Amino acid sequence: MGEGRDLNPDQLEILRIIPAGSRVLDLGCGDGSLLERLRAEKGCAIQGIDRDQKMVMRCFQRGIPCIMLDLDQGLSHIDEQSFDYVILGRTFQQIHRPVRLLKEMLRVGRRALISNLNLGHWRFRLRLAVSGRCPESDGELWYASANIHQGSHRDFVEMATRESLPLGACHPLGSSLLARQFPGLFAELLVYELGQESSKS
């Protein structure tokens, strides 16, 4: 996550979705910007997890409770249903066993919010068709990126179905009608809701 108080579009969408007073766990929380806003604006009880010691220290400096942990180790130290919402922001594609982590998120929280880049977006398809080269991710070349599981909107939906994950609403980011009507082709970034109480889109 970016440093500072400005939030990315997917963080702003997550901020909008989460109700006031919720208990929130942010996995890969970075410097805690989103958690800070959730606490200040919505009175949420917050907890962060990040594997980067520098990010954990920045959270502490801002009064954000944060644990240093590699998410590939799982969440076994957290009790069941300890949180209302568990966030995984632009981190899904960096996890070695992402399905296991998603199931753990639903064990420790009532709902999960996952933001993910959609490699099915028309710009990525066009680049691959015209140049024959993989698209850059967050400005990094394919071989330099930390991403190890990159997929499209359709890939994510099919994974949720195959793994019996309770997929609820999908929030395509962008103001265009096309992004909302055809997220697989026109939404570059999406926020997914998982959980039994999530509303279908």
PyMOL commands that place a pseudoatom at each C-alpha (Angstrom):
pseudoatom trace, name=CA, resn=MET, resi=1, chain=A, elem=C, hetatm=0, pos=[0.000, 0.000, 0.000]
pseudoatom trace, name=CA, resn=GLY, resi=2, chain=A, elem=C, hetatm=0, pos=[1.099, 3.530, -0.619]
pseudoatom trace, name=CA, resn=GLU, resi=3, chain=A, elem=C, hetatm=0, pos=[2.561, 5.638, 2.129]
pseudoatom trace, name=CA, resn=GLY, resi=4, chain=A, elem=C, hetatm=0, pos=[0.718, 8.645, 3.480]
pseudoatom trace, name=CA, resn=ARG, resi=5, chain=A, elem=C, hetatm=0, pos=[-2.885, 9.602, 4.030]
pseudoatom trace, name=CA, resn=ASP, resi=6, chain=A, elem=C, hetatm=0, pos=[-4.094, 9.513, 0.408]
pseudoatom trace, name=CA, resn=LEU, resi=7, chain=A, elem=C, hetatm=0, pos=[-5.928, 6.304, -0.426]
pseudoatom trace, name=CA, resn=ASN, resi=8, chain=A, elem=C, hetatm=0, pos=[-5.947, 4.315, -3.655]
pseudoatom trace, name=CA, resn=PRO, resi=9, chain=A, elem=C, hetatm=0, pos=[-9.274, 3.884, -5.507]
pseudoatom trace, name=CA, resn=ASP, resi=10, chain=A, elem=C, hetatm=0, pos=[-9.782, 0.381, -4.123]
pseudoatom trace, name=CA, resn=GLN, resi=11, chain=A, elem=C, hetatm=0, pos=[-9.036, 1.569, -0.577]
pseudoatom trace, name=CA, resn=LEU, resi=12, chain=A, elem=C, hetatm=0, pos=[-11.628, 4.309, -0.980]
pseudoatom trace, name=CA, resn=GLU, resi=13, chain=A, elem=C, hetatm=0, pos=[-14.173, 1.724, -2.141]
pseudoatom trace, name=CA, resn=ILE, resi=14, chain=A, elem=C, hetatm=0, pos=[-13.374, -0.488, 0.855]
pseudoatom trace, name=CA, resn=LEU, resi=15, chain=A, elem=C, hetatm=0, pos=[-13.718, 2.549, 3.133]
pseudoatom trace, name=CA, resn=ARG, resi=16, chain=A, elem=C, hetatm=0, pos=[-17.178, 3.129, 1.620]
pseudoatom trace, name=CA, resn=ILE, resi=17, chain=A, elem=C, hetatm=0, pos=[-18.282, -0.501, 2.008]
pseudoatom trace, name=CA, resn=ILE, resi=18, chain=A, elem=C, hetatm=0, pos=[-17.331, -1.116, 5.641]
pseudoatom trace, name=CA, resn=PRO, resi=19, chain=A, elem=C, hetatm=0, pos=[-20.027, 0.029, 8.107]
pseudoatom trace, name=CA, resn=ALA, resi=20, chain=A, elem=C, hetatm=0, pos=[-19.258, 2.246, 11.070]
pseudoatom trace, name=CA, resn=GLY, resi=21, chain=A, elem=C, hetatm=0, pos=[-18.176, 0.484, 14.241]
pseudoatom trace, name=CA, resn=SER, resi=22, chain=A, elem=C, hetatm=0, pos=[-16.905, -2.652, 12.493]
pseudoatom trace, name=CA, resn=ARG, resi=23, chain=A, elem=C, hetatm=0, pos=[-13.992, -4.742, 13.724]
pseudoatom trace, name=CA, resn=VAL, resi=24, chain=A, elem=C, hetatm=0, pos=[-11.477, -4.698, 10.844]
pseudoatom trace, name=CA, resn=LEU, resi=25, chain=A, elem=C, hetatm=0, pos=[-8.324, -6.681, 10.089]
pseudoatom trace, name=CA, resn=ASP, resi=26, chain=A, elem=C, hetatm=0, pos=[-6.182, -5.460, 7.170]
pseudoatom trace, name=CA, resn=LEU, resi=27, chain=A, elem=C, hetatm=0, pos=[-3.768, -8.042, 5.730]
pseudoatom trace, name=CA, resn=GLY, resi=28, chain=A, elem=C, hetatm=0, pos=[-0.805, -6.396, 4.040]
pseudoatom trace, name=CA, resn=CYS, resi=29, chain=A, elem=C, hetatm=0, pos=[-1.826, -3.088, 5.579]
pseudoatom trace, name=CA, resn=GLY, resi=30, chain=A, elem=C, hetatm=0, pos=[1.275, -1.131, 4.536]
pseudoatom trace, name=CA, resn=ASP, resi=31, chain=A, elem=C, hetatm=0, pos=[1.653, 2.067, 6.531]
pseudoatom trace, name=CA, resn=GLY, resi=32, chain=A, elem=C, hetatm=0, pos=[-1.880, 1.808, 7.911]
pseudoatom trace, name=CA, resn=SER, resi=33, chain=A, elem=C, hetatm=0, pos=[-3.464, 4.619, 5.883]
pseudoatom trace, name=CA, resn=LEU, resi=34, chain=A, elem=C, hetatm=0, pos=[-6.735, 2.769, 5.313]
pseudoatom trace, name=CA, resn=LEU, resi=35, chain=A, elem=C, hetatm=0, pos=[-6.980, 1.604, 8.910]
pseudoatom trace, name=CA, resn=GLU, resi=36, chain=A, elem=C, hetatm=0, pos=[-6.347, 5.139, 10.122]
pseudoatom trace, name=CA, resn=ARG, resi=37, chain=A, elem=C, hetatm=0, pos=[-9.233, 6.444, 8.020]
pseudoatom trace, name=CA, resn=LEU, resi=38, chain=A, elem=C, hetatm=0, pos=[-11.531, 3.624, 9.146]
pseudoatom trace, name=CA, resn=ARG, resi=39, chain=A, elem=C, hetatm=0, pos=[-10.826, 4.451, 12.779]
pseudoatom trace, name=CA, resn=ALA, resi=40, chain=A, elem=C, hetatm=0, pos=[-11.075, 8.221, 12.382]
pseudoatom trace, name=CA, resn=GLU, resi=41, chain=A, elem=C, hetatm=0, pos=[-14.114, 8.387, 10.098]
pseudoatom trace, name=CA, resn=LYS, resi=42, chain=A, elem=C, hetatm=0, pos=[-16.103, 5.287, 11.063]
pseudoatom trace, name=CA, resn=GLY, resi=43, chain=A, elem=C, hetatm=0, pos=[-15.018, 4.474, 14.590]
pseudoatom trace, name=CA, resn=CYS, resi=44, chain=A, elem=C, hetatm=0, pos=[-13.801, 1.011, 13.592]
pseudoatom trace, name=CA, resn=ALA, resi=45, chain=A, elem=C, hetatm=0, pos=[-11.746, -1.231, 15.878]
pseudoatom trace, name=CA, resn=ILE, resi=46, chain=A, elem=C, hetatm=0, pos=[-8.660, -1.907, 13.768]
pseudoatom trace, name=CA, resn=GLN, resi=47, chain=A, elem=C, hetatm=0, pos=[-5.742, -4.335, 13.466]
pseudoatom trace, name=CA, resn=GLY, resi=48, chain=A, elem=C, hetatm=0, pos=[-3.088, -4.541, 10.782]
pseudoatom trace, name=CA, resn=ILE, resi=49, chain=A, elem=C, hetatm=0, pos=[-0.725, -7.263, 9.587]
pseudoatom trace, name=CA, resn=ASP, resi=50, chain=A, elem=C, hetatm=0, pos=[2.278, -6.708, 7.326]
pseudoatom trace, name=CA, resn=ARG, resi=51, chain=A, elem=C, hetatm=0, pos=[5.474, -8.614, 6.612]
pseudoatom trace, name=CA, resn=ASP, resi=52, chain=A, elem=C, hetatm=0, pos=[7.579, -5.497, 6.057]
pseudoatom trace, name=CA, resn=GLN, resi=53, chain=A, elem=C, hetatm=0, pos=[9.222, -4.336, 9.287]
pseudoatom trace, name=CA, resn=LYS, resi=54, chain=A, elem=C, hetatm=0, pos=[9.428, -0.747, 8.027]
pseudoatom trace, name=CA, resn=MET, resi=55, chain=A, elem=C, hetatm=0, pos=[5.673, -0.674, 7.380]
pseudoatom trace, name=CA, resn=VAL, resi=56, chain=A, elem=C, hetatm=0, pos=[4.965, -2.144, 10.816]
pseudoatom trace, name=CA, resn=MET, resi=57, chain=A, elem=C, hetatm=0, pos=[7.110, 0.564, 12.433]
pseudoatom trace, name=CA, resn=ARG, resi=58, chain=A, elem=C, hetatm=0, pos=[5.277, 3.275, 10.482]
pseudoatom trace, name=CA, resn=CYS, resi=59, chain=A, elem=C, hetatm=0, pos=[1.982, 1.871, 11.732]
pseudoatom trace, name=CA, resn=PHE, resi=60, chain=A, elem=C, hetatm=0, pos=[3.251, 2.020, 15.305]
pseudoatom trace, name=CA, resn=GLN, resi=61, chain=A, elem=C, hetatm=0, pos=[4.388, 5.607, 14.799]
pseudoatom trace, name=CA, resn=ARG, resi=62, chain=A, elem=C, hetatm=0, pos=[0.850, 6.521, 13.760]
pseudoatom trace, name=CA, resn=GLY, resi=63, chain=A, elem=C, hetatm=0, pos=[-0.781, 4.628, 16.585]
pseudoatom trace, name=CA, resn=ILE, resi=64, chain=A, elem=C, hetatm=0, pos=[-2.019, 1.796, 14.355]
pseudoatom trace, name=CA, resn=PRO, resi=65, chain=A, elem=C, hetatm=0, pos=[-1.823, -1.660, 16.001]
pseudoatom trace, name=CA, resn=CYS, resi=66, chain=A, elem=C, hetatm=0, pos=[0.101, -3.929, 13.649]
pseudoatom trace, name=CA, resn=ILE, resi=67, chain=A, elem=C, hetatm=0, pos=[1.671, -7.394, 13.731]
pseudoatom trace, name=CA, resn=MET, resi=68, chain=A, elem=C, hetatm=0, pos=[4.633, -8.404, 11.566]
pseudoatom trace, name=CA, resn=LEU, resi=69, chain=A, elem=C, hetatm=0, pos=[3.711, -11.655, 9.820]
pseudoatom trace, name=CA, resn=ASP, resi=70, chain=A, elem=C, hetatm=0, pos=[4.180, -13.361, 6.466]
pseudoatom trace, name=CA, resn=LEU, resi=71, chain=A, elem=C, hetatm=0, pos=[0.646, -14.170, 5.280]
pseudoatom trace, name=CA, resn=ASP, resi=72, chain=A, elem=C, hetatm=0, pos=[1.843, -17.442, 3.762]
pseudoatom trace, name=CA, resn=GLN, resi=73, chain=A, elem=C, hetatm=0, pos=[2.208, -18.647, 7.373]
pseudoatom trace, name=CA, resn=GLY, resi=74, chain=A, elem=C, hetatm=0, pos=[-1.564, -18.383, 7.780]
pseudoatom trace, name=CA, resn=LEU, resi=75, chain=A, elem=C, hetatm=0, pos=[-3.741, -16.834, 10.480]
pseudoatom trace, name=CA, resn=SER, resi=76, chain=A, elem=C, hetatm=0, pos=[-3.809, -19.692, 12.984]
pseudoatom trace, name=CA, resn=HIS, resi=77, chain=A, elem=C, hetatm=0, pos=[-3.018, -17.325, 15.876]
pseudoatom trace, name=CA, resn=ILE, resi=78, chain=A, elem=C, hetatm=0, pos=[-6.327, -15.464, 15.366]
pseudoatom trace, name=CA, resn=ASP, resi=79, chain=A, elem=C, hetatm=0, pos=[-9.543, -16.795, 16.894]
pseudoatom trace, name=CA, resn=GLU, resi=80, chain=A, elem=C, hetatm=0, pos=[-12.592, -17.601, 14.788]
pseudoatom trace, name=CA, resn=GLN, resi=81, chain=A, elem=C, hetatm=0, pos=[-14.934, -14.712, 13.959]
pseudoatom trace, name=CA, resn=SER, resi=82, chain=A, elem=C, hetatm=0, pos=[-12.736, -12.152, 15.707]
pseudoatom trace, name=CA, resn=PHE, resi=83, chain=A, elem=C, hetatm=0, pos=[-13.484, -9.536, 13.038]
pseudoatom trace, name=CA, resn=ASP, resi=84, chain=A, elem=C, hetatm=0, pos=[-16.406, -8.280, 11.006]
pseudoatom trace, name=CA, resn=TYR, resi=85, chain=A, elem=C, hetatm=0, pos=[-14.269, -7.542, 7.925]
pseudoatom trace, name=CA, resn=VAL, resi=86, chain=A, elem=C, hetatm=0, pos=[-10.904, -8.869, 6.788]
pseudoatom trace, name=CA, resn=ILE, resi=87, chain=A, elem=C, hetatm=0, pos=[-9.215, -6.908, 3.987]
pseudoatom trace, name=CA, resn=LEU, resi=88, chain=A, elem=C, hetatm=0, pos=[-6.718, -8.192, 1.424]
pseudoatom trace, name=CA, resn=GLY, resi=89, chain=A, elem=C, hetatm=0, pos=[-5.806, -5.206, -0.740]
pseudoatom trace, name=CA, resn=ARG, resi=90, chain=A, elem=C, hetatm=0, pos=[-3.792, -5.885, -3.906]
pseudoatom trace, name=CA, resn=THR, resi=91, chain=A, elem=C, hetatm=0, pos=[-1.973, -8.710, -2.132]
pseudoatom trace, name=CA, resn=PHE, resi=92, chain=A, elem=C, hetatm=0, pos=[-3.895, -11.795, -3.307]
pseudoatom trace, name=CA, resn=GLN, resi=93, chain=A, elem=C, hetatm=0, pos=[-1.621, -12.298, -6.329]
pseudoatom trace, name=CA, resn=GLN, resi=94, chain=A, elem=C, hetatm=0, pos=[1.500, -12.377, -4.106]
pseudoatom trace, name=CA, resn=ILE, resi=95, chain=A, elem=C, hetatm=0, pos=[0.364, -15.218, -1.849]
pseudoatom trace, name=CA, resn=HIS, resi=96, chain=A, elem=C, hetatm=0, pos=[1.708, -18.711, -2.544]
pseudoatom trace, name=CA, resn=ARG, resi=97, chain=A, elem=C, hetatm=0, pos=[-1.491, -20.471, -1.414]
pseudoatom trace, name=CA, resn=PRO, resi=98, chain=A, elem=C, hetatm=0, pos=[-4.184, -17.834, -1.882]
pseudoatom trace, name=CA, resn=VAL, resi=99, chain=A, elem=C, hetatm=0, pos=[-7.206, -20.130, -1.528]
pseudoatom trace, name=CA, resn=ARG, resi=100, chain=A, elem=C, hetatm=0, pos=[-6.001, -21.285, 1.881]
pseudoatom trace, name=CA, resn=LEU, resi=101, chain=A, elem=C, hetatm=0, pos=[-5.629, -17.650, 2.957]
pseudoatom trace, name=CA, resn=LEU, resi=102, chain=A, elem=C, hetatm=0, pos=[-9.114, -16.743, 1.683]
pseudoatom trace, name=CA, resn=LYS, resi=103, chain=A, elem=C, hetatm=0, pos=[-10.611, -19.588, 3.716]
pseudoatom trace, name=CA, resn=GLU, resi=104, chain=A, elem=C, hetatm=0, pos=[-8.641, -18.424, 6.755]
pseudoatom trace, name=CA, resn=MET, resi=105, chain=A, elem=C, hetatm=0, pos=[-9.987, -14.900, 6.223]
pseudoatom trace, name=CA, resn=LEU, resi=106, chain=A, elem=C, hetatm=0, pos=[-13.534, -16.275, 6.352]
pseudoatom trace, name=CA, resn=ARG, resi=107, chain=A, elem=C, hetatm=0, pos=[-12.686, -18.254, 9.473]
pseudoatom trace, name=CA, resn=VAL, resi=108, chain=A, elem=C, hetatm=0, pos=[-11.474, -15.206, 11.411]
pseudoatom trace, name=CA, resn=GLY, resi=109, chain=A, elem=C, hetatm=0, pos=[-13.969, -12.726, 9.929]
pseudoatom trace, name=CA, resn=ARG, resi=110, chain=A, elem=C, hetatm=0, pos=[-17.617, -12.593, 8.890]
pseudoatom trace, name=CA, resn=ARG, resi=111, chain=A, elem=C, hetatm=0, pos=[-16.779, -11.036, 5.535]
pseudoatom trace, name=CA, resn=ALA, resi=112, chain=A, elem=C, hetatm=0, pos=[-13.694, -10.618, 3.395]
pseudoatom trace, name=CA, resn=LEU, resi=113, chain=A, elem=C, hetatm=0, pos=[-12.901, -7.803, 0.963]
pseudoatom trace, name=CA, resn=ILE, resi=114, chain=A, elem=C, hetatm=0, pos=[-10.315, -8.504, -1.737]
pseudoatom trace, name=CA, resn=SER, resi=115, chain=A, elem=C, hetatm=0, pos=[-9.101, -5.942, -4.250]
pseudoatom trace, name=CA, resn=ASN, resi=116, chain=A, elem=C, hetatm=0, pos=[-7.414, -7.364, -7.313]
pseudoatom trace, name=CA, resn=LEU, resi=117, chain=A, elem=C, hetatm=0, pos=[-6.071, -6.271, -10.681]
pseudoatom trace, name=CA, resn=ASN, resi=118, chain=A, elem=C, hetatm=0, pos=[-8.037, -7.628, -13.654]
pseudoatom trace, name=CA, resn=LEU, resi=119, chain=A, elem=C, hetatm=0, pos=[-5.699, -8.893, -16.379]
pseudoatom trace, name=CA, resn=GLY, resi=120, chain=A, elem=C, hetatm=0, pos=[-8.748, -9.412, -18.587]
pseudoatom trace, name=CA, resn=HIS, resi=121, chain=A, elem=C, hetatm=0, pos=[-9.060, -5.628, -19.012]
pseudoatom trace, name=CA, resn=TRP, resi=122, chain=A, elem=C, hetatm=0, pos=[-9.121, -4.618, -22.663]
pseudoatom trace, name=CA, resn=ARG, resi=123, chain=A, elem=C, hetatm=0, pos=[-5.810, -2.695, -22.411]
pseudoatom trace, name=CA, resn=PHE, resi=124, chain=A, elem=C, hetatm=0, pos=[-3.994, -5.798, -21.177]
pseudoatom trace, name=CA, resn=ARG, resi=125, chain=A, elem=C, hetatm=0, pos=[-5.622, -7.940, -23.863]
pseudoatom trace, name=CA, resn=LEU, resi=126, chain=A, elem=C, hetatm=0, pos=[-4.657, -5.444, -26.550]
pseudoatom trace, name=CA, resn=ARG, resi=127, chain=A, elem=C, hetatm=0, pos=[-1.052, -5.225, -25.373]
pseudoatom trace, name=CA, resn=LEU, resi=128, chain=A, elem=C, hetatm=0, pos=[-0.707, -8.996, -25.428]
pseudoatom trace, name=CA, resn=ALA, resi=129, chain=A, elem=C, hetatm=0, pos=[-2.394, -9.294, -28.838]
pseudoatom trace, name=CA, resn=VAL, resi=130, chain=A, elem=C, hetatm=0, pos=[-0.386, -6.514, -30.488]
pseudoatom trace, name=CA, resn=SER, resi=131, chain=A, elem=C, hetatm=0, pos=[3.049, -6.831, -28.859]
pseudoatom trace, name=CA, resn=GLY, resi=132, chain=A, elem=C, hetatm=0, pos=[2.970, -10.441, -27.694]
pseudoatom trace, name=CA, resn=ARG, resi=133, chain=A, elem=C, hetatm=0, pos=[4.298, -9.274, -24.316]
pseudoatom trace, name=CA, resn=CYS, resi=134, chain=A, elem=C, hetatm=0, pos=[2.870, -9.730, -20.836]
pseudoatom trace, name=CA, resn=PRO, resi=135, chain=A, elem=C, hetatm=0, pos=[1.409, -6.566, -19.312]
pseudoatom trace, name=CA, resn=GLU, resi=136, chain=A, elem=C, hetatm=0, pos=[3.268, -4.672, -16.622]
pseudoatom trace, name=CA, resn=SER, resi=137, chain=A, elem=C, hetatm=0, pos=[1.835, -4.903, -13.122]
pseudoatom trace, name=CA, resn=ASP, resi=138, chain=A, elem=C, hetatm=0, pos=[2.024, -1.782, -10.943]
pseudoatom trace, name=CA, resn=GLY, resi=139, chain=A, elem=C, hetatm=0, pos=[4.677, -0.439, -13.309]
pseudoatom trace, name=CA, resn=GLU, resi=140, chain=A, elem=C, hetatm=0, pos=[6.939, -3.484, -12.968]
pseudoatom trace, name=CA, resn=LEU, resi=141, chain=A, elem=C, hetatm=0, pos=[7.972, -5.907, -15.703]
pseudoatom trace, name=CA, resn=TRP, resi=142, chain=A, elem=C, hetatm=0, pos=[6.559, -9.430, -15.419]
pseudoatom trace, name=CA, resn=TYR, resi=143, chain=A, elem=C, hetatm=0, pos=[9.851, -10.930, -14.244]
pseudoatom trace, name=CA, resn=ALA, resi=144, chain=A, elem=C, hetatm=0, pos=[10.493, -8.209, -11.617]
pseudoatom trace, name=CA, resn=SER, resi=145, chain=A, elem=C, hetatm=0, pos=[7.024, -8.157, -10.097]
pseudoatom trace, name=CA, resn=ALA, resi=146, chain=A, elem=C, hetatm=0, pos=[6.231, -9.753, -6.733]
pseudoatom trace, name=CA, resn=ASN, resi=147, chain=A, elem=C, hetatm=0, pos=[3.029, -11.104, -8.293]
pseudoatom trace, name=CA, resn=ILE, resi=148, chain=A, elem=C, hetatm=0, pos=[2.982, -14.879, -8.718]
pseudoatom trace, name=CA, resn=HIS, resi=149, chain=A, elem=C, hetatm=0, pos=[-0.747, -15.471, -9.357]
pseudoatom trace, name=CA, resn=GLN, resi=150, chain=A, elem=C, hetatm=0, pos=[-2.093, -13.026, -11.909]
pseudoatom trace, name=CA, resn=GLY, resi=151, chain=A, elem=C, hetatm=0, pos=[-5.537, -13.538, -13.336]
pseudoatom trace, name=CA, resn=SER, resi=152, chain=A, elem=C, hetatm=0, pos=[-8.662, -11.978, -14.724]
pseudoatom trace, name=CA, resn=HIS, resi=153, chain=A, elem=C, hetatm=0, pos=[-12.101, -11.238, -13.289]
pseudoatom trace, name=CA, resn=ARG, resi=154, chain=A, elem=C, hetatm=0, pos=[-13.367, -14.475, -14.812]
pseudoatom trace, name=CA, resn=ASP, resi=155, chain=A, elem=C, hetatm=0, pos=[-10.480, -16.403, -13.245]
pseudoatom trace, name=CA, resn=PHE, resi=156, chain=A, elem=C, hetatm=0, pos=[-11.341, -15.063, -9.790]
pseudoatom trace, name=CA, resn=VAL, resi=157, chain=A, elem=C, hetatm=0, pos=[-15.053, -15.873, -10.121]
pseudoatom trace, name=CA, resn=GLU, resi=158, chain=A, elem=C, hetatm=0, pos=[-14.309, -19.395, -11.398]
pseudoatom trace, name=CA, resn=MET, resi=159, chain=A, elem=C, hetatm=0, pos=[-11.843, -19.964, -8.540]
pseudoatom trace, name=CA, resn=ALA, resi=160, chain=A, elem=C, hetatm=0, pos=[-14.457, -18.909, -5.974]
pseudoatom trace, name=CA, resn=THR, resi=161, chain=A, elem=C, hetatm=0, pos=[-17.017, -21.268, -7.517]
pseudoatom trace, name=CA, resn=ARG, resi=162, chain=A, elem=C, hetatm=0, pos=[-14.609, -24.213, -7.761]
pseudoatom trace, name=CA, resn=GLU, resi=163, chain=A, elem=C, hetatm=0, pos=[-13.390, -23.760, -4.186]
pseudoatom trace, name=CA, resn=SER, resi=164, chain=A, elem=C, hetatm=0, pos=[-16.921, -23.232, -2.770]
pseudoatom trace, name=CA, resn=LEU, resi=165, chain=A, elem=C, hetatm=0, pos=[-16.082, -19.742, -1.545]
pseudoatom trace, name=CA, resn=PRO, resi=166, chain=A, elem=C, hetatm=0, pos=[-19.193, -17.613, -0.847]
pseudoatom trace, name=CA, resn=LEU, resi=167, chain=A, elem=C, hetatm=0, pos=[-18.707, -14.896, -3.460]
pseudoatom trace, name=CA, resn=GLY, resi=168, chain=A, elem=C, hetatm=0, pos=[-20.987, -11.922, -2.942]
pseudoatom trace, name=CA, resn=ALA, resi=169, chain=A, elem=C, hetatm=0, pos=[-20.943, -8.482, -4.487]
pseudoatom trace, name=CA, resn=CYS, resi=170, chain=A, elem=C, hetatm=0, pos=[-18.301, -7.440, -6.992]
pseudoatom trace, name=CA, resn=HIS, resi=171, chain=A, elem=C, hetatm=0, pos=[-17.407, -3.748, -7.118]
pseudoatom trace, name=CA, resn=PRO, resi=172, chain=A, elem=C, hetatm=0, pos=[-15.777, -2.744, -10.436]
pseudoatom trace, name=CA, resn=LEU, resi=173, chain=A, elem=C, hetatm=0, pos=[-13.816, 0.454, -9.993]
pseudoatom trace, name=CA, resn=GLY, resi=174, chain=A, elem=C, hetatm=0, pos=[-14.280, 3.253, -12.466]
pseudoatom trace, name=CA, resn=SER, resi=175, chain=A, elem=C, hetatm=0, pos=[-17.064, 5.666, -13.257]
pseudoatom trace, name=CA, resn=SER, resi=176, chain=A, elem=C, hetatm=0, pos=[-17.914, 4.334, -16.692]
pseudoatom trace, name=CA, resn=LEU, resi=177, chain=A, elem=C, hetatm=0, pos=[-21.128, 2.443, -17.350]
pseudoatom trace, name=CA, resn=LEU, resi=178, chain=A, elem=C, hetatm=0, pos=[-19.124, -0.119, -19.336]
pseudoatom trace, name=CA, resn=ALA, resi=179, chain=A, elem=C, hetatm=0, pos=[-16.986, -0.951, -16.285]
pseudoatom trace, name=CA, resn=ARG, resi=180, chain=A, elem=C, hetatm=0, pos=[-20.113, -1.598, -14.239]
pseudoatom trace, name=CA, resn=GLN, resi=181, chain=A, elem=C, hetatm=0, pos=[-21.924, -3.589, -16.923]
pseudoatom trace, name=CA, resn=PHE, resi=182, chain=A, elem=C, hetatm=0, pos=[-18.927, -5.551, -18.259]
pseudoatom trace, name=CA, resn=PRO, resi=183, chain=A, elem=C, hetatm=0, pos=[-16.328, -5.668, -15.453]
pseudoatom trace, name=CA, resn=GLY, resi=184, chain=A, elem=C, hetatm=0, pos=[-14.356, -8.502, -17.035]
pseudoatom trace, name=CA, resn=LEU, resi=185, chain=A, elem=C, hetatm=0, pos=[-13.486, -6.332, -20.003]
pseudoatom trace, name=CA, resn=PHE, resi=186, chain=A, elem=C, hetatm=0, pos=[-13.626, -2.731, -18.808]
pseudoatom trace, name=CA, resn=ALA, resi=187, chain=A, elem=C, hetatm=0, pos=[-12.781, -2.743, -15.066]
pseudoatom trace, name=CA, resn=GLU, resi=188, chain=A, elem=C, hetatm=0, pos=[-9.046, -2.618, -14.457]
pseudoatom trace, name=CA, resn=LEU, resi=189, chain=A, elem=C, hetatm=0, pos=[-9.438, -3.066, -10.712]
pseudoatom trace, name=CA, resn=LEU, resi=190, chain=A, elem=C, hetatm=0, pos=[-12.167, -4.802, -8.698]
pseudoatom trace, name=CA, resn=VAL, resi=191, chain=A, elem=C, hetatm=0, pos=[-13.145, -5.267, -5.077]
pseudoatom trace, name=CA, resn=TYR, resi=192, chain=A, elem=C, hetatm=0, pos=[-14.752, -8.630, -4.264]
pseudoatom trace, name=CA, resn=GLU, resi=193, chain=A, elem=C, hetatm=0, pos=[-16.857, -9.465, -1.216]
pseudoatom trace, name=CA, resn=LEU, resi=194, chain=A, elem=C, hetatm=0, pos=[-16.735, -12.943, 0.274]
pseudoatom trace, name=CA, resn=GLY, resi=195, chain=A, elem=C, hetatm=0, pos=[-18.982, -14.106, 3.091]
pseudoatom trace, name=CA, resn=GLN, resi=196, chain=A, elem=C, hetatm=0, pos=[-22.338, -15.658, 3.787]
pseudoatom trace, name=CA, resn=GLU, resi=197, chain=A, elem=C, hetatm=0, pos=[-23.995, -12.280, 4.364]
pseudoatom trace, name=CA, resn=SER, resi=198, chain=A, elem=C, hetatm=0, pos=[-22.512, -10.579, 1.303]
pseudoatom trace, name=CA, resn=SER, resi=199, chain=A, elem=C, hetatm=0, pos=[-25.079, -9.366, -1.209]
pseudoatom trace, name=CA, resn=LYS, resi=200, chain=A, elem=C, hetatm=0, pos=[-24.917, -10.622, -4.757]
pseudoatom trace, name=CA, resn=SER, resi=201, chain=A, elem=C, hetatm=0, pos=[-24.184, -8.034, -7.469]
for i in range(1, 201): cmd.bond("trace and resi %d" % i, "trace and resi %d" % (i + 1))
show_as sticks, trace
zoom trace
